[in-house]
Amino acid sequence: MDIRKLFLDYFASKGHAVYESMPLVPDDPTLLFTNAGMVQFKDIFTGKVPAPTNPRATSCQLCIRAGGKHNDLENVGYTSRHHTLFEMLGNFSFGDYFKEQAIDHAWEFVTEVLGFSKEVLWVTVHESDDEAFELWQKHVDASRIKRMGDKDNFWQMGDTGACGPCSEIFVDQGEEKFHGSEDYFGGDGDRFLEIWNLVFMQYERSSDGTLTPLPKPSIDTGMGLERVAALKEGKSSNFDSSLFMPMIRKVEELTGKPYHYESGASYRVIADHIRSICFLLAQGVNFDKEGRGYVLRRILRRAVRHGYLLGLNAPFLHEVAEVVCDQMGDHYGYLKEKREHIKRLTFQEEERFFATIAGGMEVFKKELEKTQSVFSGEAAFKLYDTFGFPLDLTEDMLREKGIRVDLAAFEACMKEQRARAKASWKGSGDELKEGDFALLLEAFPSNSFVGYEKEAHTSKLLAILNRDYKRVSSLGAGESGFVMLEETPFYAESGGQCGDEGELRAKGRIVAQVQGTKKYFGLNLSRIEALDEICEGETLEAVVSRERLEVQKHHSATHLLHAILRQKLGDHVAQAGSLVEKDRLRFDFSHPKALTHEEVGMVEEEVNRLISLSIPSRTREMRVDEAKASGAMALFGEKYGDLVRVVDFGEASVELCGGTHVENSAHIGSFYITKESGVSAGVRRIEAVCGMAAYHYGKEALQEIAEAKEILKAKELKLGIEKLKEQVRELKSEMSALSSSKSGAISEGVMMGETRVIVETLEAGDIKNSIDEIKNRYEKVAVLLLQVKEEKVMLAAGVKGEDRIKAGAWIKEIAPILGGGGGGRDDFAQAGGKDASKTDEALQSAKNYALERLA
């Protein structure tokens, strides 16, 4: 039974628009991951934007709860239904139908489509929701409807804003299987399992707690795919269903040990975690030291540790990942496309952790032997800092023993390093909380971009926002804000390309400087500073800055660079981020290791070769499925409409792209790679320049070469450098000889028994090297040297073949005489002093110290 398809098809038949699952990395700075089905509709529910033309929607949304506020990680594997990654089926109404239809749809789908017996279904409603109670009685007897309080059956997004009562559908799994003290309807047992939650968003909560009815109440529902699948297959645990057992069977194969539910927590952890690993890697998240990449690393290391418990002492998760790609790749096609990429990065990260896990486990076991009820926070920190064990991994291992970590001591050790364990991330989406965007969208649903064809265009000024995003009728000279033109030639920042700058003119006179352009909820708005008064409704000439041409050069060069990287390094190369500006480009791409100097040179040369071929660019509009079928490259997470733009430079490069480009590759000019570096595990970055920026880069390089030649007094730079290196070698040789002669001038000291004792002032040379030379010269020796440099004193001691005198203790005794301090090992120690006038006293004390111990 394909429950996903059944669900989406059912609601499509009820007039709902089907939405694809949005990326796990949301366009929302307040969220670490997409954690609920309603996230992609959040702006509609909060009123930031008006409802779409079709006010009904449905989706099967991938969600992750493994970091930040919503974190189920520690429960995974130990319960029947906690997961890091899960799929949420949902249907939504934005001010269209409400309780009656939502209830009717839910009941019809559960009973007639999924085929659950009506006799096993129970329902909850909010204690105040008489309307829902009455509506449910059309379908289920009142004795199987339970009223619940705010804790269980009232939903709200925050302390204020939209909220409303909930209603849930439960399945009775049977008294014969579940007969504990909590296995009653409303109890905490597993007999009655919630499968669907219907949120009736009907109130607005004010800051004082007052609930005001919304003029257009809405519906938000959620039905967990994993729970429904397990129930339909007659399984009491999600992990025993067909969604997870293929991964568990693979772990059985790798370990050679059969899975039993009672003792199989490690199997379940691996089966769950590998799904999150695969989807996050496929969607462009990479292992890192912070933010989302750090959460991904924690998930993998927890899975590896559970594999280690099962006897797997070498990388294995990459093999389980292949099962996930096979099993879920039919619905999420990019899993199959990214299969090798997923396996490679997983294997590399496993290797890193396996290199330290044995040592970490040894430290853990030794500390555990000394532990009664509280595990040392210092040891937990050492496991984290030295062996890469996240705190929650250590806590997870201790949980099995009923022991807790001394968190106060751990936090004290972390200090600034605590930032690594926190989810620090930058939202990539619109970070505005306030603004009159809903007003603009209601009045002007969109504005047209005409910048592909024109760099200057006369257009009506539809709306103005001030710097606080509030709508105003005008801006005066010196004021800044945002303008919305009916038709705009200014390209809005998107796909890595920066937004256009330029001017607004009235009757040939510049009235505003455009400082950037960006999309806000689909509206193309330009940020301006007014030089004269501008008013809504007037007609202005919008002129794009000529610097756009330099931006276009860098954007087209990025496409060529991407193509060459795939051609030379392999098809695994995929864009992981980009930035295109007027004077540089930055391109992040998936690749397992740093490029060699030769590879960087080869890539740079090949891009320049394509540029020199003068390849005309061509832009076509076509359906997105046709574009992908034609071989055009698309980026995961980019939102494409039914019609897309395909930009190609002959067969060299074909990509889906909404940006602006040069008309011919020759317009790009020269192309130089300025830097190649790593961004995170499995992701590299190339920075480059072209166009005028490349000219300036080359000019500065030539200027530096000319200045270097002048300094070296050489016509050929290479010859000058070789000559300079030879001079350095000669000087080093002379200094070494001088140092040897000076240190050789040190007396042979005195013999105290079989030990030679040398206590002297060193006139020249390196004090440490001199100590080493003396120790090499004699079998049993104790030497202490002082050296005066610029009113300060350096002293060092060395001991060889003699146990009665320790260099560290000797130095600690003498250094205070010189106003200093220091110490070191038994065989070597050094210190510094401030009072050079006490040199003779220090030498005599050093001799007396040796005499007392060796006489």
Buried (B, 14 or more C-beta within 10 A) or exposed (E): EEBBEBBBEBBEEBEBBEBEBBBBBBBBBEBBBBBBBBBBBBBBBBBBBBBBEEBBBBBBBBBBBBBBEBBBBBEBBEBBBBBBBBBBBBBBBBBBBBBEBBBBBBBBBBBEBBEBEEEBBBBBBBBBBEBBBBBBEEBBEEEBBBBBEEEBBBBBBEEEBBBBBBBBBBBBBEEEEBEEEEBBBBEEBBBBBBBBBBBBBBBBBEEEEEEEEBEBBBBBBBBBBBBBBBBBBEBBBBBBBEBBBBBBBBBBEBBEBEBEEEEBBBBBBBBBBBBBBBBBBBBBBBBBBBBBBBBBBBBBBBBBBBBBBBEBEEBBBBBBBBBBBEBBBEEBEBBBBBBBBBBBBBBBBBEBBBEBBEEBBEBBEEBBEEBEEEBBBBBBBBBBEEBBBBBBBBBBBBEEEEBEBBBEBBBEBBEEEEEBBEBEBEBBEBEEEEBBBBBBBEEEEEBEBBBBEBBEBBBBBBBBBBEEBEBBEBBEEEBBBBBBBBBBBBBBBBBBBBBBBBBBBBEEEEBBBBEBBBBBBEBBBBBBBBBBBBEBEEEBBBBBBEBBBBBBBBBBBBBBBBBBBBBEBEEBBBBBBBBBBBBBBBBBBBBBEEBEEEBBEBBBEBBBBBBEEEBEBEEBEBEBEEBBEEEBBBBBBBEBEEEBBBBBBEEBBBBBBBBBBBEBBBBBBBBBBBEBEEBBBBBBBBBBBBBBBBBEBEEEEEEEEEEEBEEBEBEEBEEBEEBEEEEEEEEEEEEEEEBBEBBEEBEEBEEBEEBBBBBBBBEEBBBBEBBBBBBEBBEBBBBBBBBBEEEBBBBBBBBBBBEEBBBBBBBBBBBBBBBBEBBBEBBBBBBBBEBBEBBEEBBEBBBEBBEEBBE
